[in-house]
Amino acid sequence: MTISFGWGPVEARALGGACVVVVDVLSFTTSVGVAVEAGAAVHPYRWRDATAAAYAERVGAVLAVGRREATPEHPWTLSPAALRAAPMPPRLVLPSPNGSTIAAEAAGSGAAVVAASLRNRTAVARWLTDRGYGSADRPLAVIASGERWPDGSLRPALEDLLGAGAVLAALSGTGAPTPEACAAATLWTATKDPAAALHGCDSGRELYEYGYPQDVAVAAETDSSTTVPVLVDGAFQEAAAP
C-alpha cells in the first residue's frame, strides 16, 4: 500500500512516508492556504503560550493571536476570514496544537510536508501526482488533524475526515491506497453537500457559537485555490514549479 490515511501526530509519525499531507480544515491548514496565497511564509508553531512570541521574534515574523485577542492594529489570528481581510506580513507564525504538531512530527522524519484543505484539494492532488508521490518508492500519508478532548486525547473531527477524503478522492487512480484511505475517499464522494456538512458538524457549530461563521464559509470554498503550501526551512511557502 502506497497511500495511507491516519489521525493525529501519532499516526503521522507511525505512517511516515516520503510525503505527509496535513489536513486541519477548521482552521489551521485553511488559514495557512489563505496566508500563503497572499504571499506570506507561514511558520507553524505547536504551542499557544509565551514561547510563541519569542519564536516569532527569533524568525522575524508577526505572531497570530487568538481570535478574541485581535485588534485593528493586530488583526492576524488563526481565523482564515480575518487573515483574508488583513494586510499580509512577509512572515507569520501560526500557533496550532493540532496541525502544527503534525507538521513538526512529519518534518522531523524527513518527509515533505504539504498543507491541504477543501480549498486546494485538487491542486494538492495534482502536485503530489506530478512529483510521483503515492508510488512504491515515494509513499504518501494523508493525516487528519482532529481536535482535542479536555484530557488531551484525540477527538476525531468530521471536517478533517472530509478534507482528507477530498484529497484522497482527487488522487483516485494513483498508487495503492489502504482500506482506510479508500474509506475516507468514499465518504467524500458520498457526501452530497460538503459545505452543509462543514457548517453543521461539531467544529462548525462551535465556530458559529463563538461568533465566527465566516471562518466556516471560507473553509467550505472547495477548489477555490490553486496554492499548494509546502514546508520549506520551517515555513509553509508556495510550492515551486516542477
C-alpha positions as CSV (number, residue, x, y, z in Angstrom):
1,M,0.0,0.0,0.0
2,T,1.5,3.3,-1.0
3,I,-1.2,5.9,0.0
4,S,-2.3,5.8,3.7
5,F,-4.7,7.7,5.9
6,G,-4.5,8.3,9.6
7,W,-5.3,10.6,12.5
8,G,-3.1,13.0,14.5
9,P,0.6,13.2,15.3
10,V,1.0,9.6,16.5
11,E,-0.2,8.2,13.2
12,A,1.7,10.9,11.3
13,R,4.9,9.6,12.9
14,A,3.9,5.9,12.5
15,L,2.8,6.1,8.9
16,G,5.6,8.4,7.7
17,G,6.4,8.1,4.0
18,A,8.1,10.4,1.5
19,C,5.4,13.0,1.9
20,V,2.8,13.8,4.6
21,V,-0.3,15.9,3.8
22,V,-1.7,17.7,6.8
23,V,-5.4,18.4,6.9
24,D,-6.8,20.7,9.6
25,V,-9.8,22.3,7.9
26,L,-11.1,24.4,10.9
27,S,-8.9,26.1,10.7
28,F,-5.1,25.7,10.6
29,T,-4.5,24.4,7.0
30,T,-7.2,26.6,5.6
31,S,-5.5,29.6,7.3
32,V,-2.1,28.5,6.0
33,G,-3.5,28.4,2.5
34,V,-5.1,31.9,2.7
35,A,-1.9,33.4,4.1
36,V,0.5,31.7,1.6
37,E,-1.9,32.6,-1.2
38,A,-1.4,36.3,-0.1
39,G,2.3,36.0,-0.2
40,A,3.3,35.1,3.4
41,A,5.7,32.4,4.6
42,V,3.8,30.7,7.5
43,H,5.8,29.3,10.4
44,P,3.7,26.6,12.2
45,Y,4.2,26.6,16.0
46,R,3.0,23.9,18.4
47,W,2.2,25.9,21.4
48,R,-0.1,28.9,22.1
49,D,1.9,30.2,25.0
50,A,4.6,32.8,25.8
51,T,7.2,30.9,23.9
52,A,5.3,31.7,20.6
53,A,6.2,35.4,20.9
54,A,9.8,34.6,21.4
55,Y,9.8,32.2,18.5
56,A,8.2,34.9,16.2
57,E,10.8,37.4,17.2
58,R,13.6,34.9,16.5
59,V,12.3,34.2,13.0
60,G,11.4,37.8,12.2
61,A,7.7,37.1,11.9
62,V,4.3,38.5,13.1
63,L,2.6,36.3,15.6
64,A,-1.0,35.3,15.0
65,V,-3.0,35.7,18.2
66,G,-6.3,34.1,19.4
67,R,-9.4,35.2,17.6
68,R,-10.7,37.2,20.6
69,E,-7.3,38.9,21.0
70,A,-7.3,40.5,17.6
71,T,-7.3,44.4,17.4
72,P,-7.4,46.8,14.5
73,E,-3.7,47.2,15.0
74,H,-3.0,43.5,15.2
75,P,-5.6,41.7,13.1
76,W,-3.7,38.4,12.5
77,T,-5.3,35.3,14.0
78,L,-6.0,31.7,13.2
79,S,-9.2,32.9,11.5
80,P,-9.0,32.5,7.7
81,A,-11.6,35.2,7.2
82,A,-9.6,37.6,9.4
83,L,-6.4,36.7,7.5
84,R,-8.1,37.3,4.2
85,A,-9.1,40.8,5.3
86,A,-5.7,41.7,6.9
87,P,-2.6,43.2,5.3
88,M,-0.3,40.2,5.0
89,P,3.1,40.4,6.5
90,P,6.1,38.6,4.8
91,R,6.3,36.1,7.7
92,L,3.6,34.9,10.0
93,V,3.8,32.5,13.0
94,L,0.6,30.5,13.3
95,P,0.3,28.6,16.6
96,S,-1.8,25.4,16.4
97,P,-1.5,22.4,18.8
98,N,-3.0,20.1,16.1
99,G,-1.9,20.9,12.6
100,S,1.4,22.4,13.6
101,T,2.3,19.4,15.8
102,I,1.6,17.0,12.9
103,A,3.7,19.2,10.5
104,A,6.6,19.1,13.0
105,E,6.4,15.4,13.5
106,A,6.4,14.8,9.8
107,A,9.2,17.2,9.1
108,G,11.3,15.6,11.8
109,S,11.1,12.3,9.9
110,G,12.5,13.9,6.8
111,A,9.2,13.8,4.8
112,A,8.0,16.6,2.6
113,V,5.0,18.3,4.3
114,V,2.0,19.8,2.5
115,A,-0.9,21.7,4.0
116,A,-4.2,20.7,2.4
117,S,-7.8,21.8,2.9
118,L,-11.0,21.7,0.9
119,R,-10.0,25.0,-0.8
120,N,-6.9,23.4,-2.5
121,R,-7.7,19.7,-2.5
122,T,-7.4,19.2,-6.3
123,A,-4.3,21.4,-6.6
124,V,-2.6,19.4,-3.9
125,A,-3.5,16.1,-5.5
126,R,-2.2,17.3,-8.8
127,W,1.1,18.5,-7.2
128,L,1.5,15.1,-5.5
129,T,0.9,13.2,-8.6
130,D,3.2,15.3,-10.7
131,R,6.0,14.5,-8.3
132,G,5.3,10.8,-8.1
133,Y,4.1,10.7,-4.5
134,G,1.9,7.7,-3.8
135,S,4.2,5.4,-5.9
136,A,6.0,2.4,-4.5
137,D,9.2,4.4,-3.9
138,R,7.5,7.6,-2.7
139,P,4.7,6.5,-0.3
140,L,2.3,9.2,0.9
141,A,0.3,9.7,4.1
142,V,-2.7,11.9,4.4
143,I,-3.2,12.9,8.1
144,A,-6.4,14.3,9.5
145,S,-5.6,16.6,12.5
146,G,-8.8,16.2,14.5
147,E,-9.4,18.2,17.7
148,R,-8.6,17.6,21.4
149,W,-10.7,16.4,24.3
150,P,-10.0,18.2,27.7
151,D,-7.7,15.4,28.7
152,G,-5.6,16.0,25.6
153,S,-6.7,12.8,23.7
154,L,-7.6,13.0,20.1
155,R,-11.2,13.9,19.1
156,P,-11.9,12.8,15.5
157,A,-13.4,15.7,13.6
158,L,-15.7,15.3,10.6
159,E,-14.3,18.3,8.8
160,D,-10.9,16.8,8.7
161,L,-12.1,13.4,7.6
162,L,-13.9,15.1,4.8
163,G,-10.9,17.2,3.9
164,A,-8.6,14.2,3.9
165,G,-11.2,12.2,1.8
166,A,-11.4,15.1,-0.6
167,V,-7.6,14.9,-1.3
168,L,-7.7,11.1,-1.5
169,A,-10.6,11.1,-3.9
170,A,-8.7,13.6,-6.1
171,L,-5.9,11.1,-6.1
172,S,-8.1,8.3,-7.4
173,G,-6.2,6.1,-9.8
174,T,-2.9,7.0,-8.2
175,G,-0.9,4.4,-6.2
176,A,-2.3,1.7,-4.0
177,P,-4.5,3.2,-1.2
178,T,-5.0,1.4,2.1
179,P,-8.6,0.5,3.0
180,E,-8.6,3.4,5.4
181,A,-7.7,5.8,2.6
182,C,-10.4,4.3,0.4
183,A,-13.0,4.7,3.1
184,A,-12.1,8.3,3.6
185,A,-12.3,9.0,-0.2
186,T,-15.6,7.2,-0.3
187,L,-17.1,9.4,2.4
188,W,-16.1,12.5,0.5
189,T,-17.7,11.1,-2.7
190,A,-20.9,10.1,-0.9
191,T,-21.3,13.5,0.8
192,K,-23.9,15.3,-1.3
193,D,-23.4,18.7,0.3
194,P,-19.9,19.1,1.8
195,A,-20.5,22.8,2.7
196,A,-23.6,21.9,4.6
197,A,-21.7,19.2,6.5
198,L,-19.0,21.6,7.4
199,H,-21.4,24.2,8.7
200,G,-23.4,21.5,10.6
201,C,-20.5,19.5,12.2
202,D,-19.4,19.9,15.8
203,S,-16.5,22.2,14.9
204,G,-18.6,24.3,12.5
205,R,-21.3,24.8,15.1
206,E,-18.7,25.7,17.7
207,L,-17.4,28.5,15.4
208,Y,-20.9,29.7,14.9
209,E,-21.5,29.8,18.7
210,Y,-18.2,31.7,19.2
211,G,-19.3,34.3,16.5
212,Y,-17.1,33.2,13.6
213,P,-19.4,31.7,11.0
214,Q,-17.4,33.4,8.2
215,D,-14.4,31.1,9.0
216,V,-16.6,28.1,8.1
217,A,-17.7,29.8,4.9
218,V,-14.1,30.3,3.8
219,A,-13.2,26.7,4.7
220,A,-16.1,25.4,2.6
221,E,-14.8,27.1,-0.6
222,T,-14.0,23.8,-2.3
223,D,-11.4,24.0,-5.1
224,S,-11.2,27.8,-4.9
225,S,-7.4,27.9,-4.6
226,T,-4.5,26.6,-6.7
227,T,-2.0,27.4,-3.9
228,V,0.0,24.4,-2.6
229,P,1.8,25.3,0.7
230,V,4.9,23.2,1.3
231,L,7.0,23.3,4.4
232,V,10.5,24.6,3.5
233,D,13.1,25.7,6.1
234,G,10.4,25.7,8.8
235,A,7.8,27.7,7.0
236,F,5.0,26.9,4.6
237,Q,5.6,28.5,1.3
238,E,4.1,28.3,-2.2
239,A,5.3,25.1,-3.9
240,A,8.0,25.7,-6.5
241,A,7.2,24.9,-10.1
242,P,8.4,21.4,-11.2
